[in-house]
Amino acid sequence: MSLHISILTTLRQQVGGNLSRLKCLADIIFAITKSRSVNLVKLATDSQMECSQSSRYRRFQRFFATWELPMLAITQLILGKIPKPKDGYILSIDRTNWQFGKTHINILTIGVIVGKIAVPLVWQTLPQTSKRGNSNTKLRIGLMSKLLEVLPAKDIYFIAMDREFHGKRWLAWLDKKEVTFVLRIKANTIVGDLLAMECKRSRVERQSIWGMNLYFGKKEVRTQRTQTLYVVSNRFKSKKALNAYQRRWGIEVLFGHFKKKGLNIEDTHLREAKRVDTLVAVVTLSFFFCFSWGVILKHNKTLPAYIKRKSYFRAGLEHVIEMLNHPKRLEQLWNQFLGWIDNGAFPKKIVV
């Protein structure tokens, strides 16, 4: 069985929709994985469609122009393969951006942390009118509301956020929905009756911050950019909140793999928000299948040393490309990979 057929089978079962569009989607995922690019000209060259290169290119153009993105179906597909940890899923929200010509593309993403990396669950391309590309409360609440349709708050351990995601209305909304949050704050944030930078240590009791009663934590860290980390949480006390915040970095690792370190999403010439959202969906599925295979590979006790040194995603991506180039020589592993796409799941210890 070929990769695009196996992917198509999974998409028909989990995502549903028009068969012709699903075939095109499966072929694009195949081509992105093989070429490590989202440039439509390159994808049309690596496509397995039995038609001319120009016909493939036009078909891919039509796909991004007309496909109705079933985002929550993709979210359910991903969550269906990630066992829920004992305390619940850890989420991270952040924004990635790049520039094409004069157009600034900003994508707000909520991902689930799996090991040391995040996997996208929901996302939205922000409007060009957004201030400096930043998200606002309405956009954040809208995106999080979508996720809560398929992932109840009781199944979320916490969501980690960087300084951009402050704001009383947004944080109060999360608290009302019973979602635990851990947020990094600026040094000049007022904590009780002092600035955060003036607090000598973490506070045991809740403090008044933006009119809310939150726990406050402070920690010295060794980096080139900053020396002190300040965080607040609606449910975690200072030490626990500081430790929890470290998990946020997984979404930064994800964005690195989406860009130059992996699938080169910045190669795209797409600029319209709807089409960029569709592109993120396709890249997410390509990333997820390769990352998943990397997890399987690196849990093999006889793994060669050169693979052990790589991240889950890079190990999976490079091995999938090798299997695509040598399907007969690696037939046994190839069949195992296709079987995972059909009905596999992550080892439970990887998501803790």
Secondary structure as a PSIPRED ss2 file (coil, helix, strand):
# PSIPRED VFORMAT (PSIPRED V4.0)

   1 M C   1.000  0.000  0.000
   2 S C   1.000  0.000  0.000
   3 L H   0.000  1.000  0.000
   4 H H   0.000  1.000  0.000
   5 I H   0.000  1.000  0.000
   6 S H   0.000  1.000  0.000
   7 I H   0.000  1.000  0.000
   8 L H   0.000  1.000  0.000
   9 T H   0.000  1.000  0.000
  10 T H   0.000  1.000  0.000
  11 L H   0.000  1.000  0.000
  12 R H   0.000  1.000  0.000
  13 Q H   0.000  1.000  0.000
  14 Q H   0.000  1.000  0.000
  15 V C   1.000  0.000  0.000
  16 G C   1.000  0.000  0.000
  17 G C   1.000  0.000  0.000
  18 N C   1.000  0.000  0.000
  19 L H   0.000  1.000  0.000
  20 S H   0.000  1.000  0.000
  21 R H   0.000  1.000  0.000
  22 L H   0.000  1.000  0.000
  23 K H   0.000  1.000  0.000
  24 C H   0.000  1.000  0.000
  25 L H   0.000  1.000  0.000
  26 A H   0.000  1.000  0.000
  27 D H   0.000  1.000  0.000
  28 I H   0.000  1.000  0.000
  29 I H   0.000  1.000  0.000
  30 F H   0.000  1.000  0.000
  31 A H   0.000  1.000  0.000
  32 I H   0.000  1.000  0.000
  33 T H   0.000  1.000  0.000
  34 K H   0.000  1.000  0.000
  35 S H   0.000  1.000  0.000
  36 R C   1.000  0.000  0.000
  37 S C   1.000  0.000  0.000
  38 V C   1.000  0.000  0.000
  39 N C   1.000  0.000  0.000
  40 L H   0.000  1.000  0.000
  41 V H   0.000  1.000  0.000
  42 K H   0.000  1.000  0.000
  43 L H   0.000  1.000  0.000
  44 A H   0.000  1.000  0.000
  45 T H   0.000  1.000  0.000
  46 D H   0.000  1.000  0.000
  47 S C   1.000  0.000  0.000
  48 Q C   1.000  0.000  0.000
  49 M C   1.000  0.000  0.000
  50 E C   1.000  0.000  0.000
  51 C C   1.000  0.000  0.000
  52 S C   1.000  0.000  0.000
  53 Q H   0.000  1.000  0.000
  54 S H   0.000  1.000  0.000
  55 S H   0.000  1.000  0.000
  56 R H   0.000  1.000  0.000
  57 Y H   0.000  1.000  0.000
  58 R H   0.000  1.000  0.000
  59 R H   0.000  1.000  0.000
  60 F H   0.000  1.000  0.000
  61 Q H   0.000  1.000  0.000
  62 R H   0.000  1.000  0.000
  63 F H   0.000  1.000  0.000
  64 F H   0.000  1.000  0.000
  65 A H   0.000  1.000  0.000
  66 T H   0.000  1.000  0.000
  67 W C   1.000  0.000  0.000
  68 E C   1.000  0.000  0.000
  69 L C   1.000  0.000  0.000
  70 P C   1.000  0.000  0.000
  71 M H   0.000  1.000  0.000
  72 L H   0.000  1.000  0.000
  73 A H   0.000  1.000  0.000
  74 I H   0.000  1.000  0.000
  75 T H   0.000  1.000  0.000
  76 Q H   0.000  1.000  0.000
  77 L H   0.000  1.000  0.000
  78 I H   0.000  1.000  0.000
  79 L H   0.000  1.000  0.000
  80 G H   0.000  1.000  0.000
  81 K C   1.000  0.000  0.000
  82 I C   1.000  0.000  0.000
  83 P C   1.000  0.000  0.000
  84 K C   1.000  0.000  0.000
  85 P C   1.000  0.000  0.000
  86 K C   1.000  0.000  0.000
  87 D C   1.000  0.000  0.000
  88 G C   1.000  0.000  0.000
  89 Y E   0.000  0.000  1.000
  90 I E   0.000  0.000  1.000
  91 L E   0.000  0.000  1.000
  92 S E   0.000  0.000  1.000
  93 I E   0.000  0.000  1.000
  94 D E   0.000  0.000  1.000
  95 R E   0.000  0.000  1.000
  96 T E   0.000  0.000  1.000
  97 N E   0.000  0.000  1.000
  98 W E   0.000  0.000  1.000
  99 Q E   0.000  0.000  1.000
 100 F E   0.000  0.000  1.000
 101 G C   1.000  0.000  0.000
 102 K C   1.000  0.000  0.000
 103 T E   0.000  0.000  1.000
 104 H E   0.000  0.000  1.000
 105 I E   0.000  0.000  1.000
 106 N E   0.000  0.000  1.000
 107 I E   0.000  0.000  1.000
 108 L E   0.000  0.000  1.000
 109 T E   0.000  0.000  1.000
 110 I E   0.000  0.000  1.000
 111 G E   0.000  0.000  1.000
 112 V E   0.000  0.000  1.000
 113 I E   0.000  0.000  1.000
 114 V E   0.000  0.000  1.000
 115 G C   1.000  0.000  0.000
 116 K C   1.000  0.000  0.000
 117 I E   0.000  0.000  1.000
 118 A E   0.000  0.000  1.000
 119 V E   0.000  0.000  1.000
 120 P E   0.000  0.000  1.000
 121 L E   0.000  0.000  1.000
 122 V E   0.000  0.000  1.000
 123 W E   0.000  0.000  1.000
 124 Q E   0.000  0.000  1.000
 125 T E   0.000  0.000  1.000
 126 L C   1.000  0.000  0.000
 127 P C   1.000  0.000  0.000
 128 Q C   1.000  0.000  0.000
 129 T C   1.000  0.000  0.000
 130 S C   1.000  0.000  0.000
 131 K H   0.000  1.000  0.000
 132 R H   0.000  1.000  0.000
 133 G H   0.000  1.000  0.000
 134 N C   1.000  0.000  0.000
 135 S C   1.000  0.000  0.000
 136 N C   1.000  0.000  0.000
 137 T H   0.000  1.000  0.000
 138 K H   0.000  1.000  0.000
 139 L H   0.000  1.000  0.000
 140 R H   0.000  1.000  0.000
 141 I H   0.000  1.000  0.000
 142 G H   0.000  1.000  0.000
 143 L H   0.000  1.000  0.000
 144 M H   0.000  1.000  0.000
 145 S H   0.000  1.000  0.000
 146 K H   0.000  1.000  0.000
 147 L H   0.000  1.000  0.000
 148 L H   0.000  1.000  0.000
 149 E C   1.000  0.000  0.000
 150 V C   1.000  0.000  0.000
 151 L C   1.000  0.000  0.000
 152 P C   1.000  0.000  0.000
 153 A H   0.000  1.000  0.000
 154 K H   0.000  1.000  0.000
 155 D H   0.000  1.000  0.000
 156 I E   0.000  0.000  1.000
 157 Y E   0.000  0.000  1.000
 158 F E   0.000  0.000  1.000
 159 I E   0.000  0.000  1.000
 160 A E   0.000  0.000  1.000
 161 M E   0.000  0.000  1.000
 162 D C   1.000  0.000  0.000
 163 R H   0.000  1.000  0.000
 164 E H   0.000  1.000  0.000
 165 F H   0.000  1.000  0.000
 166 H C   1.000  0.000  0.000
 167 G C   1.000  0.000  0.000
 168 K H   0.000  1.000  0.000
 169 R H   0.000  1.000  0.000
 170 W H   0.000  1.000  0.000
 171 L H   0.000  1.000  0.000
 172 A H   0.000  1.000  0.000
 173 W H   0.000  1.000  0.000
 174 L H   0.000  1.000  0.000
 175 D H   0.000  1.000  0.000
 176 K H   0.000  1.000  0.000
 177 K C   1.000  0.000  0.000
 178 E C   1.000  0.000  0.000
 179 V C   1.000  0.000  0.000
 180 T C   1.000  0.000  0.000
 181 F E   0.000  0.000  1.000
 182 V E   0.000  0.000  1.000
 183 L E   0.000  0.000  1.000
 184 R E   0.000  0.000  1.000
 185 I C   1.000  0.000  0.000
 186 K C   1.000  0.000  0.000
 187 A C   1.000  0.000  0.000
 188 N C   1.000  0.000  0.000
 189 T C   1.000  0.000  0.000
 190 I E   0.000  0.000  1.000
 191 V E   0.000  0.000  1.000
 192 G C   1.000  0.000  0.000
 193 D C   1.000  0.000  0.000
 194 L E   0.000  0.000  1.000
 195 L E   0.000  0.000  1.000
 196 A H   0.000  1.000  0.000
 197 M H   0.000  1.000  0.000
 198 E H   0.000  1.000  0.000
 199 C C   1.000  0.000  0.000
 200 K C   1.000  0.000  0.000
 201 R C   1.000  0.000  0.000
 202 S C   1.000  0.000  0.000
 203 R E   0.000  0.000  1.000
 204 V E   0.000  0.000  1.000
 205 E E   0.000  0.000  1.000
 206 R E   0.000  0.000  1.000
 207 Q E   0.000  0.000  1.000
 208 S E   0.000  0.000  1.000
 209 I E   0.000  0.000  1.000
 210 W C   1.000  0.000  0.000
 211 G C   1.000  0.000  0.000
 212 M E   0.000  0.000  1.000
 213 N E   0.000  0.000  1.000
 214 L E   0.000  0.000  1.000
 215 Y E   0.000  0.000  1.000
 216 F E   0.000  0.000  1.000
 217 G E   0.000  0.000  1.000
 218 K E   0.000  0.000  1.000
 219 K E   0.000  0.000  1.000
 220 E E   0.000  0.000  1.000
 221 V C   1.000  0.000  0.000
 222 R C   1.000  0.000  0.000
 223 T C   1.000  0.000  0.000
 224 Q C   1.000  0.000  0.000
 225 R C   1.000  0.000  0.000
 226 T C   1.000  0.000  0.000
 227 Q C   1.000  0.000  0.000
 228 T E   0.000  0.000  1.000
 229 L E   0.000  0.000  1.000
 230 Y E   0.000  0.000  1.000
 231 V E   0.000  0.000  1.000
 232 V E   0.000  0.000  1.000
 233 S E   0.000  0.000  1.000
 234 N C   1.000  0.000  0.000
 235 R C   1.000  0.000  0.000
 236 F C   1.000  0.000  0.000
 237 K C   1.000  0.000  0.000
 238 S H   0.000  1.000  0.000
 239 K H   0.000  1.000  0.000
 240 K H   0.000  1.000  0.000
 241 A H   0.000  1.000  0.000
 242 L H   0.000  1.000  0.000
 243 N H   0.000  1.000  0.000
 244 A H   0.000  1.000  0.000
 245 Y H   0.000  1.000  0.000
 246 Q H   0.000  1.000  0.000
 247 R H   0.000  1.000  0.000
 248 R H   0.000  1.000  0.000
 249 W H   0.000  1.000  0.000
 250 G H   0.000  1.000  0.000
 251 I H   0.000  1.000  0.000
 252 E H   0.000  1.000  0.000
 253 V H   0.000  1.000  0.000
 254 L H   0.000  1.000  0.000
 255 F H   0.000  1.000  0.000
 256 G H   0.000  1.000  0.000
 257 H H   0.000  1.000  0.000
 258 F H   0.000  1.000  0.000
 259 K C   1.000  0.000  0.000
 260 K C   1.000  0.000  0.000
 261 K C   1.000  0.000  0.000
 262 G C   1.000  0.000  0.000
 263 L C   1.000  0.000  0.000
 264 N C   1.000  0.000  0.000
 265 I H   0.000  1.000  0.000
 266 E H   0.000  1.000  0.000
 267 D H   0.000  1.000  0.000
 268 T C   1.000  0.000  0.000
 269 H C   1.000  0.000  0.000
 270 L C   1.000  0.000  0.000
 271 R C   1.000  0.000  0.000
 272 E C   1.000  0.000  0.000
 273 A H   0.000  1.000  0.000
 274 K H   0.000  1.000  0.000
 275 R H   0.000  1.000  0.000
 276 V H   0.000  1.000  0.000
 277 D H   0.000  1.000  0.000
 278 T H   0.000  1.000  0.000
 279 L H   0.000  1.000  0.000
 280 V H   0.000  1.000  0.000
 281 A H   0.000  1.000  0.000
 282 V H   0.000  1.000  0.000
 283 V H   0.000  1.000  0.000
 284 T H   0.000  1.000  0.000
 285 L H   0.000  1.000  0.000
 286 S H   0.000  1.000  0.000
 287 F H   0.000  1.000  0.000
 288 F H   0.000  1.000  0.000
 289 F H   0.000  1.000  0.000
 290 C H   0.000  1.000  0.000
 291 F H   0.000  1.000  0.000
 292 S H   0.000  1.000  0.000
 293 W H   0.000  1.000  0.000
 294 G H   0.000  1.000  0.000
 295 V H   0.000  1.000  0.000
 296 I H   0.000  1.000  0.000
 297 L H   0.000  1.000  0.000
 298 K H   0.000  1.000  0.000
 299 H C   1.000  0.000  0.000
 300 N C   1.000  0.000  0.000
 301 K C   1.000  0.000  0.000
 302 T C   1.000  0.000  0.000
 303 L C   1.000  0.000  0.000
 304 P C   1.000  0.000  0.000
 305 A H   0.000  1.000  0.000
 306 Y H   0.000  1.000  0.000
 307 I H   0.000  1.000  0.000
 308 K H   0.000  1.000  0.000
 309 R C   1.000  0.000  0.000
 310 K C   1.000  0.000  0.000
 311 S C   1.000  0.000  0.000
 312 Y H   0.000  1.000  0.000
 313 F H   0.000  1.000  0.000
 314 R H   0.000  1.000  0.000
 315 A H   0.000  1.000  0.000
 316 G H   0.000  1.000  0.000
 317 L H   0.000  1.000  0.000
 318 E H   0.000  1.000  0.000
 319 H H   0.000  1.000  0.000
 320 V H   0.000  1.000  0.000
 321 I H   0.000  1.000  0.000
 322 E H   0.000  1.000  0.000
 323 M H   0.000  1.000  0.000
 324 L H   0.000  1.000  0.000
 325 N H   0.000  1.000  0.000
 326 H C   1.000  0.000  0.000
 327 P C   1.000  0.000  0.000
 328 K C   1.000  0.000  0.000
 329 R C   1.000  0.000  0.000
 330 L C   1.000  0.000  0.000
 331 E H   0.000  1.000  0.000
 332 Q H   0.000  1.000  0.000
 333 L H   0.000  1.000  0.000
 334 W H   0.000  1.000  0.000
 335 N H   0.000  1.000  0.000
 336 Q H   0.000  1.000  0.000
 337 F H   0.000  1.000  0.000
 338 L H   0.000  1.000  0.000
 339 G H   0.000  1.000  0.000
 340 W H   0.000  1.000  0.000
 341 I H   0.000  1.000  0.000
 342 D H   0.000  1.000  0.000
 343 N H   0.000  1.000  0.000
 344 G C   1.000  0.000  0.000
 345 A C   1.000  0.000  0.000
 346 F C   1.000  0.000  0.000
 347 P C   1.000  0.000  0.000
 348 K H   0.000  1.000  0.000
 349 K H   0.000  1.000  0.000
 350 I H   0.000  1.000  0.000
 351 V H   0.000  1.000  0.000
 352 V C   1.000  0.000  0.000
